[in-house]
Amino acid sequence: MTANGMEREMSQLKAAVIFDGQSNAEVDQIEQALECPAVRSRFREASSFGVDLAGLFRTAPPEVLNSPAAHVLHFAVAVGLFDELRAREVVPSVVSGASLGQLSALTAAGVLRFERALEIVKRRSAIIASATRDFKGLTIQVRGSNPDLLERVTPFLTSRVSVAIINSSTSLNLTGPKEEVEEVETALKQLAGVKVFRLPFAVISHSPLLKAYESGMTLILAIRNRDAENAVFHSVQIPVISDLDGDLFSRFGGPFRKILKKQLSSTINWPAVVQRLRSFEPTYVVNVGLNPYLWRDTAKEWPEISVLKVSDMASVEAVVRALRS
């Protein structure tokens, strides 16, 4: 088959790409991702903008690799992995991402240039780190056996302990000040059929508590100049699904600014994303990230879909083979 024929074949195949947010990354996973030329290229590009990802990776202790300080690393790896897929003519019909992954999705879709996206990721992670220090934050995951989990958990929530992420109908992340989350954690453990786990990254994110910090995003999300090259947002090349409510990003300008600012203090609703993904009728959903985890929640909400994972060169090649078979 000719290169042009393969490109047409891959373009005609319906694939959706989803990007993880922060995951529990290990050093060996980063090393494996760096075997991808495109990931190394994104690291070099970040360095040219003054962000030393290689230095962060080499010198940071393990706990830092799972903290807001490493968001830039997770972001650059995800974008580099997507570059590898595009280099092999994998052209998704739609993209989305959860939390930090939404910025990877916007970059993959051409809405954000890599340099601008890095600036936003840095500012965003600094705000989350500041709020976590101020409130001594903690995030827990609550899992249930029935789809009424949110209804059962809601009576235990407070103005300061809230749902950060609806992972699926049977899984929620709760966040807030540590001592107050611990009180809710103790109460939830008494519920039949409910299990509670502490996540390795103790942060506050997607919480109403971050509304007080939203002004910190205003400047970085402003259009610096009116010329297209220096604008923050650019026209959509691939449709993007919002992780807040499943809405489709298909317009230039304002909605992206508003939603990225709001995202800090709002609940991520992944089941709504999956519902919108269904409308595109993809053959596959490809989960891209340093330590992919969204595939589990996607499969829970959509058992019939085939979900593939991409985290290193071997998985890139495996996905391409699957898509061509």
FENZI-V36218 format. One record per residue. N is the residue number from 1. RES is the residue in one letter. PHI is phi in degrees with one decimal (NA if undefined). Layout:
BEGIN
n,res,phi
N,RES,PHI
N,RES,PHI
END
This chain:
BEGIN
n,res,phi
1,M,NA
2,T,-71.9
3,A,-60.7
4,N,-65.7
5,G,-65.9
6,M,-63.8
7,E,-61.5
8,R,-64.6
9,E,-62.3
10,M,-68.2
11,S,-69.8
12,Q,-75.5
13,L,-70.6
14,K,-84.8
15,A,-132.2
16,A,-109.0
17,V,-116.3
18,I,-122.8
19,F,-116.1
20,D,-71.0
21,G,-87.2
22,Q,-68.9
23,S,-123.5
24,N,-83.7
25,A,-86.7
26,E,-111.8
27,V,-58.0
28,D,-66.8
29,Q,-67.8
30,I,-66.4
31,E,-60.6
32,Q,-67.3
33,A,-63.7
34,L,-73.1
35,E,-71.6
36,C,-80.7
37,P,-55.2
38,A,-69.1
39,V,-67.6
40,R,-61.6
41,S,-62.8
42,R,-67.1
43,F,-64.1
44,R,-64.7
45,E,-62.5
46,A,-61.2
47,S,-61.3
48,S,-66.4
49,F,-97.4
50,G,89.2
51,V,-111.8
52,D,-88.6
53,L,-68.7
54,A,-62.0
55,G,-64.4
56,L,-60.7
57,F,-64.6
58,R,-74.7
59,T,-107.3
60,A,-75.8
61,P,-68.6
62,P,-53.3
63,E,-65.7
64,V,-72.0
65,L,-65.5
66,N,-117.1
67,S,-123.1
68,P,-55.1
69,A,-61.2
70,A,-98.2
71,H,-57.2
72,V,-62.9
73,L,-69.0
74,H,-58.4
75,F,-64.0
76,A,-64.7
77,V,-62.8
78,A,-61.5
79,V,-66.0
80,G,-63.8
81,L,-64.2
82,F,-63.7
83,D,-56.9
84,E,-63.4
85,L,-66.2
86,R,-63.9
87,A,-64.1
88,R,-103.8
89,E,67.0
90,V,-83.3
91,V,-115.0
92,P,-71.1
93,S,-83.1
94,V,-162.6
95,V,-132.9
96,S,-159.5
97,G,-164.2
98,A,-101.6
99,S,59.7
100,L,-55.0
101,G,-62.6
102,Q,-67.0
103,L,-70.7
104,S,-63.8
105,A,-64.4
106,L,-65.0
107,T,-70.5
108,A,-61.5
109,A,-82.8
110,G,85.1
111,V,-71.3
112,L,-114.3
113,R,-77.0
114,F,-56.2
115,E,-61.6
116,R,-64.4
117,A,-61.9
118,L,-58.4
119,E,-61.3
120,I,-66.4
121,V,-61.1
122,K,-61.4
123,R,-64.2
124,R,-61.2
125,S,-67.1
126,A,-65.4
127,I,-66.0
128,I,-62.7
129,A,-63.1
130,S,-64.6
131,A,-64.0
132,T,-65.5
133,R,-66.4
134,D,-62.9
135,F,-106.1
136,K,49.9
137,G,-72.2
138,L,-147.5
139,T,-122.5
140,I,-123.0
141,Q,-111.5
142,V,-114.8
143,R,-123.1
144,G,-133.1
145,S,-93.6
146,N,-123.0
147,P,-73.1
148,D,-94.1
149,L,-58.4
150,L,-59.2
151,E,-62.5
152,R,-73.0
153,V,-81.3
154,T,-50.7
155,P,-60.2
156,F,-92.0
157,L,-76.5
158,T,-130.7
159,S,-68.0
160,R,-117.9
161,V,-115.3
162,S,-137.7
163,V,-80.4
164,A,-84.5
165,I,-140.2
166,I,-90.5
167,N,-72.0
168,S,-160.4
169,S,-67.8
170,T,-122.5
171,S,-150.8
172,L,-134.0
173,N,-105.7
174,L,-110.9
175,T,-140.7
176,G,158.7
177,P,-60.2
178,K,-52.4
179,E,-63.8
180,E,-72.9
181,V,-66.6
182,E,-62.4
183,E,-64.4
184,V,-65.6
185,E,-57.9
186,T,-61.8
187,A,-67.0
188,L,-67.3
189,K,-66.1
190,Q,-84.8
191,L,-77.0
192,A,-66.9
193,G,75.1
194,V,-118.8
195,K,-119.7
196,V,-125.5
197,F,-131.0
198,R,-87.4
199,L,-82.0
200,P,-66.9
201,F,-101.8
202,A,-85.9
203,V,-133.7
204,I,-110.5
205,S,-150.9
206,H,52.9
207,S,-132.4
208,P,-55.8
209,L,-62.7
210,L,-85.0
211,K,-59.6
212,A,-67.7
213,Y,-104.9
214,E,-61.6
215,S,-61.2
216,G,-67.3
217,M,-91.7
218,T,-60.4
219,L,-64.8
220,I,-69.1
221,L,-93.0
222,A,-74.3
223,I,-74.7
224,R,-68.2
225,N,-137.9
226,R,-84.1
227,D,-75.8
228,A,-60.3
229,E,-64.7
230,N,-104.0
231,A,-67.4
232,V,-73.5
233,F,-108.9
234,H,-127.0
235,S,-67.1
236,V,-75.8
237,Q,-99.7
238,I,-132.3
239,P,-54.8
240,V,-123.5
241,I,-97.5
242,S,-68.5
243,D,-81.7
244,L,-84.7
245,D,-148.0
246,G,82.5
247,D,-66.0
248,L,-95.5
249,F,-84.3
250,S,-139.8
251,R,-123.5
252,F,-82.3
253,G,94.1
254,G,-41.5
255,P,-55.5
256,F,-65.3
257,R,-61.9
258,K,-62.8
259,I,-72.1
260,L,-65.3
261,K,-69.3
262,K,-69.4
263,Q,-58.1
264,L,-58.4
265,S,-112.3
266,S,-119.1
267,T,-74.3
268,I,-81.9
269,N,-117.5
270,W,-69.0
271,P,-56.7
272,A,-67.2
273,V,-64.9
274,V,-61.6
275,Q,-60.6
276,R,-69.4
277,L,-56.3
278,R,-56.3
279,S,-66.9
280,F,-85.6
281,E,50.1
282,P,-71.9
283,T,-77.5
284,Y,-135.2
285,V,-113.8
286,V,-107.2
287,N,-94.8
288,V,-108.2
289,G,173.9
290,L,-64.1
291,N,-142.3
292,P,-54.0
293,Y,-135.3
294,L,-63.8
295,W,-58.1
296,R,-64.6
297,D,-68.5
298,T,-64.9
299,A,-67.1
300,K,-63.9
301,E,-80.8
302,W,-142.2
303,P,-60.8
304,E,-78.3
305,I,-80.5
306,S,-89.3
307,V,-111.4
308,L,-107.7
309,K,-115.7
310,V,-129.2
311,S,-140.8
312,D,-160.9
313,M,-64.1
314,A,-60.9
315,S,-74.1
316,V,-58.8
317,E,-64.6
318,A,-65.3
319,V,-65.8
320,V,-61.8
321,R,-62.7
322,A,-63.9
323,L,-69.3
324,R,-89.4
325,S,-77.7
END
